[in-house]
Amino acid sequence: MSDRQVDILIIGAGPAGLAAAIAARESGVGSVLILERENEPGGILRQCIHNGFGLHRFQEELTGPEYAARDIARVRDLGIPVECGTTVLTLSPDRVATCVSPANGFQTIRAKAVILAMGCRERPRGALCTPGTRCAGIYSAGTAQRFVNLEGWMPGRRVVILGSGDIGLIMARRMTLQGAKVLACVEIMPYSSGLNRNIVQCLEDYGIPLYLSHTVTNIRGRERLEGVTVSRVDERRNPVSGTEIEFDCDTLLLSCGLIPENELSLGAGVKLSGATSGAVVDDSLETSVPGIFACGNVLHVHDLVDHVSAESFRAGRAAADFVRSGKQEDSLIEVADGDGVRGTVPQLIRKNTDGDVSLMFRPSAVFRNSTAVVECGGQTVCSRKALVFTPGEMATVVLKKDVIRTLSGNRITVRIERN
């Protein structure tokens, strides 16, 4: 067993981990190490061969592998080691990680700061409580994406998609282009959970129907999936008798939400948010455990990789500051979710923050011609109007540094107000 020491340890070599490493090294930290359990860096972007990445960050349209390749090249240029095929088993509150790999065996790595960038996983069938047989032909949308784009396998030919998350929408298009017949995309909520551009480009452009306020109520098939029953649901999401639609299909793809991979975070004693399932962080992205930072989809599920990178650059710079100066004591302002808002990040703001703070949140429903309002002590300190707020798209309100420093209370609330 080997015992090593680094300044900053980054767990995960997806877009979040790569961006955090770049920022940390560019901030002057000499000893940065990235650990990745897959055999190559790049994370989920490796299998996202469609375009649409990088419009904000690079002002051009890239595929997922092209986007990842730019950060991988920069990491290599900076001489940052990336140890792939390495599984982190535990992380302690004093920033000691144990990990194992074929190349290095069992290791203990001690770090002055740790950045959590493990990403997220898809919600499985077992979490959905969908009735029916346990036959072959049921996959998460991400698994199907990996089969088709990386391994060259077609999961099936007649497809129904449960859930309208972005991966499911994109796979509706991908399966169609590969010659499959996508019969329907079924969403239990009265609105889609994906980006509007994906609804248009992946469903409407290919004539694929989207059934809102519907869900799969039965699965048929013994060895292989033979069909599914889809039913309309009421306002309490209970199936309505007499509304059943039968689809003969051999494949069901599940796109029903993503869950941050926070098992290591829990082991380190990091406080998690019930709204996001990610860590509770301040505006520097430091968790409740000093010296442990979180960014990307392990913190909260993002819509765009460009936003993941921007957030992770902040985490890398903040971790570098921690390595140089240690924990800086400061009074904190709590950020609370108000009406129409869930999962605001960050949940805490340092009173003497060194920059403007972007408050990111998910609307709890569809709001048209409304205003996102930030209040402190009953007074509006910041607001942003929009034609529509929808749960499928992350919303942001920017709180200026000068405003933060003048706040008299220790709690602010973010809410949506109908105009």
RABEL-V612781 format. One record per residue. N is the residue number from 0. SS is DSSP state (helix for helix, strand for strand, loop for the rest). PHI is phi in degrees with one decimal (999 if undefined). PSI is psi as a letter, one per 20 degrees, with the letter a starting at -180 (* if undefined). Layout:
n=[N,N]
ss=[SS,SS]
phi=[PHI,PHI]
psi=[PSI,PSI]
This chain:
n=[0,1,2,3,4,5,6,7,8,9,10,11,12,13,14,15,16,17,18,19,20,21,22,23,24,25,26,27,28,29,30,31,32,33,34,35,36,37,38,39,40,41,42,43,44,45,46,47,48,49,50,51,52,53,54,55,56,57,58,59,60,61,62,63,64,65,66,67,68,69,70,71,72,73,74,75,76,77,78,79,80,81,82,83,84,85,86,87,88,89,90,91,92,93,94,95,96,97,98,99,100,101,102,103,104,105,106,107,108,109,110,111,112,113,114,115,116,117,118,119,120,121,122,123,124,125,126,127,128,129,130,131,132,133,134,135,136,137,138,139,140,141,142,143,144,145,146,147,148,149,150,151,152,153,154,155,156,157,158,159,160,161,162,163,164,165,166,167,168,169,170,171,172,173,174,175,176,177,178,179,180,181,182,183,184,185,186,187,188,189,190,191,192,193,194,195,196,197,198,199,200,201,202,203,204,205,206,207,208,209,210,211,212,213,214,215,216,217,218,219,220,221,222,223,224,225,226,227,228,229,230,231,232,233,234,235,236,237,238,239,240,241,242,243,244,245,246,247,248,249,250,251,252,253,254,255,256,257,258,259,260,261,262,263,264,265,266,267,268,269,270,271,272,273,274,275,276,277,278,279,280,281,282,283,284,285,286,287,288,289,290,291,292,293,294,295,296,297,298,299,300,301,302,303,304,305,306,307,308,309,310,311,312,313,314,315,316,317,318,319,320,321,322,323,324,325,326,327,328,329,330,331,332,333,334,335,336,337,338,339,340,341,342,343,344,345,346,347,348,349,350,351,352,353,354,355,356,357,358,359,360,361,362,363,364,365,366,367,368,369,370,371,372,373,374,375,376,377,378,379,380,381,382,383,384,385,386,387,388,389,390,391,392,393,394,395,396,397,398,399,400,401,402,403,404,405,406,407,408,409,410,411,412,413,414,415,416,417,418]
ss=[loop,strand,strand,strand,strand,strand,strand,strand,strand,strand,strand,loop,loop,loop,helix,helix,helix,helix,helix,helix,helix,helix,helix,helix,helix,helix,loop,loop,loop,loop,loop,strand,strand,strand,strand,loop,loop,loop,loop,loop,loop,loop,helix,helix,helix,helix,helix,loop,loop,loop,loop,loop,strand,loop,loop,loop,loop,loop,loop,loop,loop,strand,loop,helix,helix,helix,helix,helix,helix,helix,helix,helix,helix,helix,helix,helix,helix,loop,loop,loop,strand,strand,strand,loop,loop,strand,strand,strand,strand,strand,strand,loop,loop,loop,loop,strand,strand,strand,strand,strand,strand,loop,loop,loop,strand,strand,strand,strand,strand,strand,strand,strand,strand,strand,strand,strand,loop,loop,loop,strand,strand,strand,loop,loop,helix,helix,helix,loop,loop,loop,loop,loop,loop,loop,loop,strand,loop,strand,strand,strand,helix,helix,helix,helix,helix,helix,helix,helix,helix,helix,helix,loop,loop,loop,loop,loop,loop,strand,strand,strand,strand,strand,loop,loop,loop,helix,helix,helix,helix,helix,helix,helix,helix,helix,helix,helix,helix,loop,loop,loop,strand,strand,strand,strand,strand,strand,strand,loop,loop,loop,loop,loop,loop,loop,loop,helix,helix,helix,helix,helix,helix,helix,helix,helix,helix,helix,loop,loop,loop,strand,strand,strand,loop,strand,strand,strand,strand,strand,strand,strand,strand,loop,loop,strand,strand,strand,strand,strand,strand,strand,strand,strand,strand,loop,loop,loop,loop,loop,strand,loop,loop,loop,loop,loop,strand,strand,strand,strand,loop,loop,strand,strand,strand,strand,loop,loop,loop,strand,strand,strand,loop,loop,helix,helix,helix,helix,helix,loop,loop,loop,loop,strand,loop,loop,loop,loop,loop,loop,strand,loop,loop,loop,loop,loop,loop,strand,loop,loop,loop,loop,loop,strand,strand,strand,loop,helix,helix,helix,loop,loop,loop,loop,loop,loop,helix,helix,helix,helix,helix,helix,helix,helix,helix,helix,helix,helix,helix,helix,helix,helix,helix,helix,helix,helix,helix,loop,loop,loop,loop,loop,loop,strand,strand,strand,strand,strand,strand,loop,loop,loop,strand,strand,strand,strand,strand,loop,loop,strand,strand,strand,loop,loop,loop,loop,loop,loop,strand,strand,strand,strand,strand,strand,strand,loop,loop,loop,strand,strand,strand,strand,strand,strand,strand,strand,strand,strand,loop,loop,strand,strand,strand,strand,strand,strand,strand,strand,strand,strand,strand,loop,loop,loop,loop,loop,strand,strand,strand,strand,strand,loop,helix,helix,helix,helix,helix,helix,loop,loop,loop,loop,strand,strand,strand,strand,strand,strand,strand,strand,loop]
phi=[999,-99.6,-127.6,-124.7,-131.1,-135.5,-74.7,-129.1,-106.3,-115.7,-102.0,116.7,-114.7,-81.9,-58.9,-68.4,-63.5,-64.5,-63.9,-62.3,-64.7,-59.9,-64.8,-64.0,-66.0,-67.1,-84.6,104.0,-80.6,-83.1,-110.6,-122.5,-131.7,-111.0,-111.5,-139.7,-78.3,-74.6,-84.8,-141.1,-76.4,122.6,63.3,-65.2,-62.4,-60.3,-101.2,-95.5,-82.4,-74.2,-92.6,112.3,-93.6,88.4,-63.7,-79.1,-79.4,-108.6,56.3,-151.1,-96.3,-122.2,-81.2,-58.7,-60.2,-66.2,-62.4,-61.5,-59.6,-65.9,-72.7,-62.3,-63.5,-66.9,-60.0,-67.0,-60.6,-82.7,71.7,-87.6,-72.3,-121.4,-100.2,-86.7,65.2,-116.6,-102.2,-82.8,-89.1,-144.4,-137.7,-95.4,-60.9,-92.5,67.4,-111.8,-107.1,-108.8,-147.7,-141.7,-155.5,-61.6,-75.9,-116.8,68.7,-87.6,-129.8,-117.8,-122.1,-101.9,-128.0,-76.0,-147.6,-127.0,-115.5,-85.3,-143.2,-82.8,77.0,-141.6,-127.7,-84.1,-72.4,-83.5,-60.0,-58.7,-80.2,-95.9,56.4,-78.2,-73.2,125.2,-76.1,-100.3,-94.1,-71.6,105.2,-111.9,-134.0,-71.6,-63.3,-66.8,-64.0,-62.4,-61.7,-64.9,-55.4,-73.2,-85.1,-106.4,-111.7,74.0,-111.6,-98.0,-65.4,-178.4,-119.9,-123.0,-124.0,-119.3,-114.7,-100.2,99.9,-116.0,-65.7,-59.8,-65.0,-64.4,-62.7,-64.5,-71.0,-60.9,-67.2,-63.4,-64.2,-62.5,-64.7,-87.5,103.0,-80.0,-106.7,-90.1,-79.7,-169.3,-115.1,-115.8,-128.6,-71.2,-82.8,-78.6,-144.1,-77.5,-95.4,-108.4,-65.2,-61.2,-63.6,-74.7,-61.4,-69.4,-76.6,-105.4,-109.3,-62.7,-66.1,-115.8,66.5,-91.7,-71.8,-111.0,-98.6,-80.6,55.0,-135.2,-150.9,-81.6,-110.2,-159.6,-122.4,-111.4,138.2,-102.2,-78.2,-127.6,-57.0,-113.8,176.0,-133.8,-107.1,-114.7,-129.0,-72.0,-117.7,-86.0,-66.0,-99.0,66.5,-96.0,-59.6,-98.8,-62.1,92.1,-106.4,-64.7,-124.7,-97.9,-121.1,-85.9,-149.0,-112.9,-144.6,-124.2,-102.9,-104.3,-130.5,-115.8,112.2,-121.1,-123.7,-56.3,-83.1,-111.7,-63.0,-65.7,-60.4,-61.5,-62.9,-86.4,83.5,-73.5,-74.3,-107.0,-90.6,-69.4,-81.4,-103.8,65.1,-105.8,-70.2,-83.4,-130.4,-93.8,-69.8,-89.8,69.8,-83.5,-81.0,-70.2,-99.3,-54.8,86.5,-111.5,-115.5,-138.6,-157.6,79.0,-72.7,-74.4,-89.2,-160.3,-73.8,-97.0,-87.2,-122.6,-66.9,-58.2,-71.6,-59.4,-64.1,-60.1,-64.4,-72.4,-59.4,-63.2,-63.4,-63.4,-67.2,-66.1,-64.1,-62.9,-62.7,-64.2,-62.0,-75.6,-119.4,77.1,-71.0,-98.1,-70.3,-158.5,-74.7,-116.7,-108.6,-79.9,-108.9,-114.8,-81.7,-105.5,-58.6,78.5,-128.9,-143.5,73.4,-67.3,-131.3,-76.6,-92.2,-137.9,-128.7,-72.6,-60.7,-103.0,-56.6,-95.6,-165.4,-63.4,-118.1,-89.3,-91.5,-106.8,-154.8,-105.0,-63.0,-83.9,-159.1,-87.4,-122.3,-109.0,47.7,-125.5,-131.0,-84.8,-119.4,-109.2,-118.9,-139.3,61.1,83.2,-108.1,-75.5,-109.5,-166.9,-154.6,-150.4,-88.8,-151.4,-67.0,-152.0,-112.7,-136.6,-61.3,-75.1,-132.5,-63.8,-107.1,-135.9,-125.7,-97.3,-102.5,-69.1,-57.1,-64.6,-69.2,-58.2,-71.1,-99.3,-65.5,-90.9,-93.8,-114.7,-151.3,-122.5,-126.5,-107.6,-144.8,-109.4,-115.7,-74.2,-78.4]
psi=[p,q,o,r,p,r,g,p,p,p,o,p,k,a,h,g,g,g,g,g,g,g,h,g,g,i,j,j,p,h,n,p,p,p,p,p,h,r,i,q,r,h,b,h,h,h,j,m,i,r,a,j,q,j,h,g,g,i,k,r,p,q,r,g,h,g,g,h,h,g,h,g,g,g,g,g,h,i,k,p,p,o,o,r,k,p,p,p,g,q,p,r,h,k,l,p,p,p,r,q,q,h,h,i,b,p,q,p,p,p,q,h,q,p,o,p,l,i,b,r,r,q,p,r,h,h,i,i,k,p,r,a,r,m,r,q,j,o,q,q,h,h,g,h,g,g,g,g,h,h,i,k,q,p,h,a,h,o,p,p,p,o,q,k,r,h,g,g,g,h,h,g,g,g,h,g,h,j,i,r,o,o,h,q,p,p,p,h,r,j,q,q,j,r,q,h,h,h,g,g,h,h,f,h,i,j,k,p,q,o,o,q,k,q,r,p,i,q,p,q,q,f,g,q,p,h,r,q,p,p,q,q,q,a,i,j,k,p,q,o,p,i,j,q,p,p,p,o,r,j,p,p,p,p,m,k,q,q,p,q,n,k,g,h,g,g,h,i,j,p,p,q,p,h,h,i,j,a,q,p,r,a,i,j,k,p,a,i,o,p,i,p,q,q,r,b,i,i,g,q,p,r,h,p,h,h,h,g,g,g,g,h,g,g,g,g,h,h,h,g,h,g,h,g,i,a,p,o,p,q,q,q,p,p,p,q,p,a,p,j,p,q,l,p,p,r,i,q,p,p,h,k,q,j,r,q,p,o,o,p,r,p,q,i,a,p,p,q,l,r,p,p,p,p,q,p,k,i,p,p,i,q,r,p,q,q,h,p,p,q,h,i,p,p,q,p,p,p,o,q,g,h,g,g,i,i,p,h,r,k,p,q,p,p,r,p,p,p,*]
